[in-house]
Amino acid sequence: MTELSPRLARLRFRAWHRGTREADYMIGCYFDRFHTEWNDADIQWFEDLIEEEDVEIMAWALRTEPVPEKYAGARMERMMQLDYVEIPR
């Protein structure tokens, strides 16, 4: 893996240190899979998203709660796919 900018390094740490294993995998794997494709708007979206409670983020990604307008769109649709989650055995 290439070295991350300080901004992305902070985001990676926060994505992988959520408080529950389930949230760590969902949010951390999302970061790991897609961050290299992000522009500034994508990074800002993710920074805003990870300020939300894990239970909310997971509910939106699992489609059990409606997604707030500020997070709706292609980025959240990608999170909802869950095909990026790799759980080590």
URBELZI-V680680 format. One record per pair of residues at least 24 apart in sequence whose C-alpha atoms are under 6 Angstrom apart, sorted by the first residue. I is the first residue (numbers start at 1). J is the second residue. If there is no record, write none. Layout:
I:J, I:J
//
This chain:
29:85
//
